[in-house]
Amino acid sequence: MRSGRIGDWAIAAGVAAVVLVAGRSAQQPTDLAVIAYPLLIGSGLALAARRRTPIAVLLVTGLCALGYQAIGIDVPAVAFVFAVYAAVRTGHRTSTIAASVAMLAALPLAALASLHDTVAALTRARGALEIAWLIAAGAAGEALRQAERRADEAERTREQTARRRADEERLHIARELHDSLTHQISVIKIQSEAAVHVARKRGEEVPDALLVIRDAGREAARELRATLEALREDGTGPKHGLDHVPDLVDRARTTGLDATLTIEGRRQDLPAAVDRTVYRIVQESLTNISRHAGAATASVRIDYRSDVLIVRVDDDGNATAATAAPPGVGLLGMHERVNALGGRLRAAPRSQGGFRVLAELPVDGS
């Protein structure tokens, strides 16, 4: 970006120097030099802004050319030709044609102000700006604009092809996982649950290893379903976000958990990634509470602040600092999501008992 600005200024300075040298070599009244030099230099330096404001540069270079022709400086309107090229390249074809026609009509009048001879004025105007120059500049600008457009379209096509191939590969992986793992995990889960049920029905002591196998099968089945859902997402389905958090709380209540939701602060639009992450944090937290915490109550609190969104999920379960287990896949996934957004997440037992998930998600400048 900086190199582009330097290049623009280099071209503008070069054109200004050429026009100034040409103006100095032309015959001119001495008392008008103080007016002529700023017009000559200004017409060239204005080109430095041709990318940002092409129409304004077109007008400035045209007025400068008319000005120095009117006071008797017979110099070609080089800067105006550059401005025509820049304006057409940025897509301002109609405005450029109108400005060019107006310039061709006004140049003889400007020359007439110093020559007082219609034939001589027409000759000078023709020498200052040929129609062929304008056509060549406009054609060059349009050709480059079309080339850039085709390059952008080709890049978009490549990106779409890459995304399509990634989607196909993701679906292929999902099918492979489903075919190779789902059945086996389901068998393990069903058989272990049946064994635990039979042992308890007979009044026998259930081996700890069998309970571990049963719990691991349940967890593996849940994680596999979540993984398959993520792999099968194609970006066209509904996206869950903060608006769907009340539904999560309502579903948690159906399991017997006394769950509450509190939203504080002024509601504001959130980046899509933050919106989805809030939903996933609350979803995973409430799922863990229902399945593992042995809690009676849970509270979800969402706090909107000027530059950060606070998400806090508390429960009154049996977690303590002494019995804290290593984080599972769900908590690790939450950490990864929050870290990817530049936020912070803390998930740990509370001092008064129970467990707390606290996430801080930046929302400014997104």
Number of C-alpha atoms within 10 A of each C-alpha: 6 7 8 10 13 12 13 19 18 15 17 23 19 14 22 23 16 16 23 22 14 15 22 15 11 13 10 16 11 8 8 13 16 9 12 25 17 13 23 29 22 21 30 30 23 27 29 20 18 22 17 10 15 25 21 16 27 27 19 21 27 26 18 23 28 23 19 27 29 20 20 22 26 21 24 20 27 20 28 29 23 24 32 33 25 28 28 25 23 18 15 15 17 11 14 23 17 10 18 22 12 12 20 18 12 16 25 23 19 22 28 22 15 15 17 11 12 14 12 14 21 17 13 22 27 15 13 20 21 14 12 9 15 22 16 14 22 23 16 16 23 21 14 15 17 13 12 13 12 12 12 12 12 12 12 12 12 12 12 12 12 12 13 13 12 12 17 14 13 18 18 14 15 19 15 12 15 15 11 11 14 16 13 13 18 15 12 17 21 14 15 21 19 13 16 18 13 13 14 12 9 8 9 10 9 14 10 9 9 14 15 12 16 21 15 16 22 19 17 18 20 11 14 18 14 13 13 18 12 13 17 17 14 14 8 6 7 7 12 15 17 18 11 15 19 16 12 17 21 15 14 20 16 10 11 12 20 16 22 16 15 11 13 11 11 9 10 11 7 16 13 13 14 21 20 18 20 27 21 20 26 24 18 15 24 25 15 15 23 20 11 12 17 16 20 14 18 25 17 21 16 19 16 16 16 11 11 15 23 19 21 23 23 24 28 20 20 15 23 16 13 7 9 12 11 7 11 10 12 18 19 11 15 23 18 15 21 21 14 11 16 12 18 17 21 14 19 17 23 17 11 9 15 22 25 21 21 16 24 21 21 21 21 12 6 10
